[in-house]
Amino acid sequence: MTAFSLGRLEKIIEARAQAGAETSYTKSLLDGGLPRIAKKFGEEAVETIIAALGPDRAALIAESADTLYHLLVLLHSREVRMDEVLSELERRTAVSGHVEKAQRPKQD
């Protein structure tokens, strides 16, 4: 198993956000603003779904990596830290999924 983590990826994104857009894809995404970042994340999520429905395991792995990267760029752009997301996951997993979902505020 690899020692790479989402926390490490988060730190790489933070560092690359300080680079120039001409040398950093991350910086060019961030310079494009939230609409560009969200669109790219959505595209990668759809590509992951398509790969999941196909027979190519390697394609699913590659698209999942793209999706996770773009999610972390999106979170960075909104100043949301991975530890905040993990804390929310920890809170949710303290009870069953059915109970947790029933406790969520109702959306209009």
C-alpha positions in Angstrom: 0.0 0.0 0.0 1.2 3.5 -0.8 2.1 6.1 1.8 0.5 8.8 -0.3 -2.6 10.4 1.3 -5.3 13.0 0.7 -3.6 15.1 3.3 -0.4 15.1 1.3 -2.3 15.9 -1.8 -3.9 18.8 0.0 -0.4 20.2 0.9 0.7 19.8 -2.7 -2.3 21.8 -3.9 -1.6 24.5 -1.3 2.0 24.8 -2.5 1.1 24.8 -6.2 -1.6 27.5 -5.6 1.4 29.8 -4.9 3.1 29.0 -8.2 2.6 30.8 -11.5 -0.3 29.7 -13.7 2.1 29.2 -16.6 3.8 26.4 -14.7 1.0 25.1 -12.4 -2.2 23.5 -13.6 -3.5 23.9 -10.1 -2.9 27.6 -10.1 -4.5 28.0 -13.6 -7.6 26.3 -12.2 -7.7 28.5 -9.2 -7.2 31.6 -11.3 -10.2 30.5 -13.4 -12.4 30.9 -10.4 -15.0 28.7 -8.7 -17.2 28.2 -11.8 -14.3 26.7 -13.8 -13.2 24.6 -10.8 -16.7 23.3 -10.2 -17.2 22.5 -13.9 -14.0 20.6 -14.1 -14.8 18.7 -10.9 -18.2 17.8 -12.4 -16.6 16.6 -15.6 -14.2 14.4 -13.7 -17.0 13.0 -11.6 -19.0 12.1 -14.7 -16.0 10.5 -16.3 -15.5 8.4 -13.1 -19.1 7.2 -13.3 -18.7 6.3 -16.9 -15.5 4.4 -16.1 -17.2 2.6 -13.2 -19.8 1.3 -15.6 -17.2 0.0 -18.0 -14.9 -3.0 -17.8 -11.6 -1.1 -17.5 -10.5 -1.2 -13.9 -7.4 1.0 -14.7 -9.7 3.7 -16.2 -11.8 3.7 -13.0 -8.6 4.2 -10.9 -7.3 7.0 -13.1 -10.6 8.8 -13.2 -11.1 8.4 -9.5 -7.6 10.0 -9.0 -8.7 12.9 -11.2 -11.9 13.3 -9.3 -10.2 13.4 -5.9 -7.6 15.9 -7.1 -10.3 18.2 -8.5 -12.4 17.9 -5.4 -9.4 19.0 -3.3 -8.8 22.0 -5.6 -12.5 22.9 -5.2 -12.3 22.6 -1.4 -9.1 24.7 -1.4 -10.9 27.4 -3.4 -13.5 27.6 -0.7 -11.0 27.4 2.1 -12.4 24.1 3.3 -9.7 21.8 4.9 -9.6 18.1 4.5 -9.7 17.6 8.3 -13.1 19.4 8.3 -14.5 17.0 5.8 -13.0 14.0 7.7 -14.5 15.3 10.9 -17.9 15.4 9.2 -17.4 11.8 7.9 -16.4 10.7 11.4 -19.6 12.3 12.9 -21.8 10.7 10.3 -20.3 7.2 10.8 -20.9 7.3 14.5 -24.5 6.3 13.7 -26.1 4.1 11.0 -26.5 5.7 7.6 -30.2 5.5 7.8 -30.4 7.3 11.1 -27.9 9.9 10.1 -29.8 10.7 6.9 -33.1 10.9 8.8 -31.5 13.5 11.2 -30.4 15.8 8.4 -32.4 19.0 8.1 -35.2 18.8 5.5 -34.6 20.6 2.2 -37.4 22.6 0.7 
